[in-house]
């Protein structure tokens, strides 16, 4: 019981402290972008390029001017590469204790690339989706860690993810970010890439939560293809407790995406449905192919990429199908 309570406390502290760190930087940019709040200067000056502004302000206005330029760079709308890199540097510095609890050193480097791409493509709200996924995913991974380790079903390194895991969890999101940054398909496809981005992380969070809660609390674990009772942690196995938790996790993240404007209400519903279909597909792959002869290359990271890609693709197809049905 002490171990259980300790793990719950660690998870709660991770969630609260990390959320606070991210929100400090998130909300100013969100408010400015959504409500277009402007601070006027009675004697406005022409706005120089970011790098020139930083050097000139630092020399003429001192620390106060440098801080002003720093904040203006972070809150740039639309986001720039400078604002994305600078924001991530600050957030990763402030949130380093939380990041170290959930990621290895090389995993943090991979996460920095993901965070920068997310901010550049979708702004602070896109970054917040990734941050929420990371915080919740890290917290549930550490639930009943001692029990999972004793049963041999715990994640490696006590749940600290490496670069392979980061890539496996975010490959589809990174593709969506690139498609958005380079405006592939033009303005008409912009909302689709945003929807696919959110759907990919709803899918992965649902998968992570269902797996970790299932391993911690699942009373009976069934193989998805035959419903035969198998031990916890078996590839392709599901439990009622894990499935419900995974569904709730996807609803939570999709709702967050809707509240902060990444997707609309219908998009949030699509993300939830797509995530559950994709996770069913992942369970089938695990049960039928993974660890079988000829499929040794089908590692967990590869399956994760397939899973989140399915979630993104299904979400886009659902959106397009709904639009076409409405037009006809």
Secondary structure as the mmCIF struct_conf table of DSSP 4:
data_model
#
loop_
_struct_conf.conf_type_id
_struct_conf.id
_struct_conf.beg_label_comp_id
_struct_conf.beg_label_asym_id
_struct_conf.beg_label_seq_id
_struct_conf.end_label_comp_id
_struct_conf.end_label_asym_id
_struct_conf.end_label_seq_id
HELX_RH_AL_P HELX_RH_AL_P1 UNK A 2 UNK A 35
TURN_TY1_P TURN_TY1_P1 UNK A 42 UNK A 43
HELX_RH_AL_P HELX_RH_AL_P2 UNK A 50 UNK A 60
TURN_TY1_P TURN_TY1_P2 UNK A 61 UNK A 61
HELX_RH_AL_P HELX_RH_AL_P3 UNK A 62 UNK A 74
TURN_TY1_P TURN_TY1_P3 UNK A 75 UNK A 75
BEND BEND1 UNK A 77 UNK A 78
HELX_RH_AL_P HELX_RH_AL_P4 UNK A 81 UNK A 94
TURN_TY1_P TURN_TY1_P4 UNK A 95 UNK A 95
HELX_RH_AL_P HELX_RH_AL_P5 UNK A 96 UNK A 102
STRN STRN1 UNK A 103 UNK A 103
HELX_RH_AL_P HELX_RH_AL_P6 UNK A 105 UNK A 141
TURN_TY1_P TURN_TY1_P5 UNK A 142 UNK A 144
HELX_RH_AL_P HELX_RH_AL_P7 UNK A 145 UNK A 151
TURN_TY1_P TURN_TY1_P6 UNK A 152 UNK A 152
BEND BEND2 UNK A 154 UNK A 154
HELX_LH_PP_P HELX_LH_PP_P1 UNK A 155 UNK A 155
HELX_RH_3T_P HELX_RH_3T_P1 UNK A 156 UNK A 159
STRN STRN2 UNK A 161 UNK A 161
HELX_RH_AL_P HELX_RH_AL_P8 UNK A 163 UNK A 181
TURN_TY1_P TURN_TY1_P7 UNK A 182 UNK A 185
HELX_RH_AL_P HELX_RH_AL_P9 UNK A 187 UNK A 217
BEND BEND3 UNK A 219 UNK A 220
STRN STRN3 UNK A 221 UNK A 223
TURN_TY1_P TURN_TY1_P8 UNK A 224 UNK A 226
STRN STRN4 UNK A 229 UNK A 230
TURN_TY1_P TURN_TY1_P9 UNK A 232 UNK A 233
TURN_TY1_P TURN_TY1_P10 UNK A 235 UNK A 236
STRN STRN5 UNK A 237 UNK A 239
HELX_RH_AL_P HELX_RH_AL_P10 UNK A 240 UNK A 259
TURN_TY1_P TURN_TY1_P11 UNK A 260 UNK A 261
BEND BEND4 UNK A 262 UNK A 263
HELX_RH_AL_P HELX_RH_AL_P11 UNK A 265 UNK A 288
TURN_TY1_P TURN_TY1_P12 UNK A 289 UNK A 291
BEND BEND5 UNK A 292 UNK A 292
TURN_TY1_P TURN_TY1_P13 UNK A 293 UNK A 294
TURN_TY1_P TURN_TY1_P14 UNK A 296 UNK A 297
HELX_RH_AL_P HELX_RH_AL_P12 UNK A 300 UNK A 327
#
